[in-house]
Amino acid sequence: MSIVEIDERGRMTIPKKIGLKKSRAIVISAGSFFITIPIPKTPQKEAENWLPTNKAHQELKVEAEKLAREDAVNRAKRRPLI
C-alpha cells in the first residue's frame, strides 16, 4: 500500500514500485474514495483466459456501449431536476 498526495489541480503521482508508467486506468468513484483499475495494453488478449466468449470484438463493443447508454439514462432519470 502506498500513500500519495493529490495536488491542487487534482493530480497525483503513482509510486514507481507500482509500475504504471504510460498506461491507462479506470477510475471508479465510490463515495469518499475511489478505485483505480489499470487497463492492460491489449485487454481482449488479457481477458481471453478468464472471460471466455464466442462473440466477436465488435459485437462485444456494441453491447457494452448499449448497456452504458442505458445505465446513463437510468442514472439521469434518478437525478433531481433543478
N, CA, C and O of each residue as an XYZ file, in Angstrom:
328
protein
N       0.847     -1.163      0.000
C       0.000      0.000      0.000
C       0.900      1.236      0.000
O       1.945      1.263      0.650
N       0.474      2.242     -0.733
C       1.207      3.494     -0.800
C       0.271      4.652     -0.505
O      -0.909      4.608     -0.855
N       0.789      5.676      0.131
C       0.028      6.892      0.362
C       0.572      7.940     -0.600
O       1.781      8.164     -0.662
N      -0.317      8.580     -1.346
C       0.094      9.604     -2.301
C      -0.627     10.906     -1.981
O      -1.668     10.911     -1.323
N      -0.060     12.006     -2.455
C      -0.693     13.307     -2.269
C      -1.354     13.720     -3.583
O      -0.853     13.432     -4.670
N      -2.477     14.393     -3.456
C      -3.178     14.926     -4.623
C      -2.975     16.434     -4.594
O      -3.256     17.088     -3.590
N      -2.477     16.991     -5.722
C      -2.190     18.425     -5.737
C      -3.455     19.246     -5.972
O      -4.547     18.698     -6.122
N      -3.288     20.565     -6.001
C      -4.433     21.471     -6.127
C      -5.160     21.331     -7.456
O      -6.298     21.783     -7.580
N      -4.536     20.719     -8.446
C      -5.182     20.504     -9.740
C      -5.805     19.112     -9.849
O      -6.296     18.736    -10.913
N      -5.787     18.350     -8.759
C      -6.395     17.021     -8.753
C      -5.490     15.929     -9.288
O      -5.955     14.829     -9.585
N      -4.208     16.215     -9.415
C      -3.263     15.222     -9.944
C      -2.552     14.507     -8.809
O      -2.368     15.055     -7.723
N      -2.160     13.279     -9.084
C      -1.356     12.546     -8.116
C      -0.289     11.768     -8.866
O      -0.447     11.468    -10.050
N       0.784     11.446     -8.188
C       1.871     10.691     -8.785
C       1.824      9.274     -8.229
O       1.822      9.065     -7.016
N       1.787      8.304     -9.143
C       1.779      6.899     -8.737
C       3.224      6.489     -8.428
O       4.118      6.766     -9.228
N       3.470      5.843     -7.297
C       4.833      5.417     -6.952
C       5.436      4.492     -8.016
O       4.730      3.682     -8.618
N       6.757      4.622     -8.243
C       7.455      3.824     -9.254
C       7.275      2.327     -9.041
O       7.145      1.564     -9.998
N       7.268      1.916     -7.774
C       7.214      0.481     -7.486
C       5.927     -0.180     -7.974
O       5.877     -1.399     -8.136
N       4.888      0.621     -8.209
C       3.630      0.070     -8.736
C       3.772     -0.215    -10.227
O       3.138     -1.136    -10.742
N       4.590      0.559    -10.922
C       4.914      0.290    -12.324
C       3.807      0.563    -13.316
O       3.523     -0.286    -14.161
N       3.174      1.717    -13.242
C       2.094      2.041    -14.175
C       2.466      3.169    -15.133
O       1.610      3.981    -15.482
N       3.715      3.236    -15.561
C       4.117      4.297    -16.486
C       3.465      4.101    -17.849
O       3.317      2.979    -18.333
N       3.085      5.205    -18.446
C       2.500      5.214    -19.792
C       1.396      4.184    -19.936
O       1.406      3.382    -20.870
N       0.461      4.204    -19.028
C      -0.655      3.270    -19.106
C      -1.950      4.034    -18.846
O      -1.929      5.209    -18.481
N      -3.058      3.359    -19.038
C      -4.365      3.943    -18.791
C      -5.037      3.165    -17.676
O      -4.695      2.010    -17.419
N      -6.008      3.810    -17.007
C      -6.695      3.157    -15.903
C      -8.133      3.640    -15.837
O      -8.464      4.736    -16.291
N      -8.963      2.812    -15.271
C     -10.351      3.173    -14.998
C     -10.394      3.687    -13.560
O      -9.832      3.063    -12.660
N     -11.054      4.816    -13.344
C     -11.209      5.361    -12.002
C     -12.700      5.326    -11.671
O     -13.518      5.918    -12.374
N     -13.036      4.626    -10.594
C     -14.425      4.475    -10.179
C     -14.624      5.236     -8.874
O     -13.979      4.946     -7.866
N     -15.522      6.209     -8.908
C     -15.832      6.976     -7.703
C     -16.686      6.106     -6.782
O     -17.671      5.505     -7.211
N     -16.291      6.051     -5.514
C     -17.020      5.241     -4.536
C     -17.215      6.048     -3.265
O     -16.688      5.702     -2.207
N     -17.976      7.125     -3.380
C     -18.225      7.981     -2.226
C     -17.019      8.831     -1.903
O     -16.596      9.643     -2.726
N     -16.451      8.658     -0.707
C     -15.321      9.477     -0.281
C     -13.977      8.911     -0.731
O     -12.933      9.454     -0.369
N     -13.981      7.843     -1.502
C     -12.739      7.270     -2.029
C     -12.954      6.848     -3.473
O     -14.070      6.934     -3.986
N     -11.902      6.396     -4.129
C     -12.042      5.906     -5.494
C     -11.193      4.663     -5.684
O     -10.253      4.396     -4.935
N     -11.554      3.921     -6.702
C     -10.864      2.684     -7.038
C     -10.223      2.884     -8.406
O     -10.876      3.360     -9.335
N      -8.955      2.524     -8.534
C      -8.243      2.659     -9.792
C      -7.904      1.267    -10.301
O      -7.292      0.467     -9.593
N      -8.311      0.985    -11.541
C      -8.055     -0.320    -12.145
C      -7.236     -0.103    -13.409
O      -7.733      0.492    -14.365
N      -5.987     -0.575    -13.438
C      -5.169     -0.420    -14.647
C      -5.787     -1.189    -15.813
O      -6.320     -2.284    -15.636
N      -5.707     -0.601    -17.007
C      -6.207     -1.254    -18.218
C      -5.003     -1.829    -18.963
O      -4.078     -1.086    -19.291
N      -4.994     -3.121    -19.236
C      -3.876     -3.705    -19.981
C      -3.797     -3.112    -21.390
O      -4.798     -2.630    -21.919
N      -2.614     -3.148    -21.990
C      -2.433     -2.624    -23.347
C      -3.307     -3.357    -24.352
O      -3.785     -2.747    -25.310
N      -3.525     -4.649    -24.155
C      -4.402     -5.448    -25.022
C      -5.440     -6.148    -24.151
O      -5.285     -7.326    -23.830
N      -6.504     -5.429    -23.763
C      -7.482     -6.008    -22.832
C      -8.135     -7.291    -23.332
O      -8.358     -8.219    -22.555
N      -8.442     -7.346    -24.633
C      -9.090     -8.552    -25.163
C      -8.179     -9.768    -25.007
O      -8.639    -10.852    -24.650
N      -6.905     -9.585    -25.271
C      -5.947    -10.682    -25.173
C      -5.806    -11.124    -23.711
O      -5.761    -12.319    -23.419
N      -5.737    -10.162    -22.810
C      -5.587    -10.471    -21.383
C      -6.816    -11.193    -20.835
O      -6.694    -12.046    -19.955
N      -7.997    -10.856    -21.350
C      -9.242    -11.415    -20.819
C      -9.584    -12.779    -21.421
O     -10.479    -13.460    -20.920
N      -8.902    -13.184    -22.470
C      -9.219    -14.460    -23.130
C      -9.228    -15.635    -22.168
O     -10.081    -16.517    -22.270
N      -8.284    -15.651    -21.234
C      -8.140    -16.794    -20.329
C      -9.196    -16.855    -19.231
O      -9.558    -17.944    -18.787
N      -9.690    -15.714    -18.790
C     -10.631    -15.713    -17.671
C     -12.028    -15.252    -18.048
O     -12.928    -15.269    -17.209
N     -12.226    -14.840    -19.296
C     -13.541    -14.382    -19.735
C     -13.852    -14.977    -21.110
O     -13.823    -14.267    -22.115
N     -14.148    -16.278    -21.153
C     -14.384    -16.910    -22.446
C     -15.692    -16.436    -23.087
O     -16.701    -16.273    -22.400
N     -15.667    -16.216    -24.409
C     -16.860    -15.818    -25.145
C     -16.720    -16.225    -26.607
O     -15.611    -16.351    -27.126
N     -17.849    -16.426    -27.255
C     -17.852    -16.734    -28.679
C     -18.163    -15.504    -29.522
O     -18.188    -15.576    -30.750
N     -18.401    -14.367    -28.852
C     -18.754    -13.148    -29.560
C     -17.507    -12.455    -30.102
O     -16.430    -12.536    -29.510
N     -17.668    -11.774    -31.234
C     -16.577    -11.024    -31.839
C     -16.344     -9.733    -31.057
O     -17.220     -9.270    -30.326
N     -15.166     -9.166    -31.220
C     -14.802     -7.930    -30.527
C     -15.813     -6.819    -30.805
O     -16.250     -6.136    -29.879
N     -16.183     -6.636    -32.055
C     -17.125     -5.562    -32.425
C     -18.492     -5.785    -31.770
O     -19.126     -4.834    -31.313
N     -18.936     -7.025    -31.727
C     -20.222     -7.347    -31.103
C     -20.199     -7.025    -29.601
O     -21.171     -6.496    -29.063
N     -19.090     -7.346    -28.930
C     -18.951     -7.032    -27.511
C     -18.929     -5.522    -27.292
O     -19.507     -5.022    -26.327
N     -18.257     -4.796    -28.193
C     -18.184     -3.341    -28.075
C     -19.566     -2.715    -28.207
O     -19.934     -1.843    -27.421
N     -20.336     -3.162    -29.206
C     -21.687     -2.627    -29.422
C     -22.560     -2.903    -28.197
O     -23.299     -2.027    -27.747
N     -22.475     -4.107    -27.668
C     -23.268     -4.474    -26.494
C     -22.886     -3.636    -25.274
O     -23.755     -3.185    -24.527
N     -21.570     -3.426    -25.074
C     -21.108     -2.620    -23.940
C     -21.575     -1.174    -24.068
O     -21.993     -0.568    -23.082
N     -21.507     -0.621    -25.272
C     -21.958      0.759    -25.483
C     -23.455      0.895    -25.237
O     -23.910      1.888    -24.670
N     -24.214     -0.102    -25.665
C     -25.666     -0.079    -25.446
C     -25.979     -0.095    -23.953
O     -26.815      0.676    -23.481
N     -25.306     -0.975    -23.210
C     -25.528     -1.061    -21.773
C     -25.080      0.219    -21.065
O     -25.722      0.648    -20.106
N     -23.997      0.825    -21.522
C     -23.528      2.073    -20.915
C     -24.532      3.197    -21.146
O     -24.784      3.996    -20.243
N     -25.114      3.267    -22.361
C     -26.131      4.285    -22.646
C     -27.348      4.095    -21.752
O     -27.858      5.056    -21.177
N     -27.812      2.852    -21.636
C     -28.972      2.559    -20.792
C     -28.693      2.946    -19.338
O     -29.555      3.514    -18.667
N     -27.492      2.640    -18.857
C     -27.125      2.985    -17.489
C     -27.105      4.503    -17.308
O     -27.584      5.009    -16.293
N     -26.556      5.234    -18.281
C     -26.504      6.697    -18.189
C     -27.913      7.293    -18.154
O     -28.178      8.218    -17.386
N     -28.814      6.766    -18.982
C     -30.192      7.259    -18.999
C     -30.867      6.976    -17.657
O     -31.543      7.847    -17.109
N     -30.692      5.785    -17.134
C     -31.290      5.432    -15.841
C     -30.761      6.315    -14.719
O     -31.519      6.736    -13.845
N     -29.452      6.596    -14.742
C     -28.880      7.468    -13.714
C     -29.422      8.882    -13.847
O     -29.706      9.539    -12.846
N     -29.566      9.351    -15.082
C     -30.081     10.709    -15.313
C     -31.525     10.829    -14.827
O     -31.921     11.873    -14.310
N     -32.301      9.778    -14.990
C     -33.697      9.799    -14.539
C     -33.805      9.893    -13.029
O     -34.783     10.430    -12.509
N     -32.809      9.377    -12.316
C     -32.835      9.399    -10.852
C     -32.398     10.750    -10.288
O     -32.647     11.047     -9.120
N     -31.750     11.564    -11.111
C     -31.273     12.874    -10.631
C     -32.436     13.838    -10.472
O     -33.351     13.855    -11.296
N     -32.404     14.626     -9.434
C     -33.479     15.621     -9.251
C     -33.339     16.741    -10.278
O     -32.228     17.139    -10.632
N     -34.459     17.237    -10.744
C     -34.461     18.362    -11.680
C     -34.179     19.647    -10.919
O     -34.685     19.856     -9.816
N     -33.386     20.483    -11.505
C     -33.036     21.754    -10.834
C     -33.915     22.860    -11.330
O     -33.779     24.002    -10.890
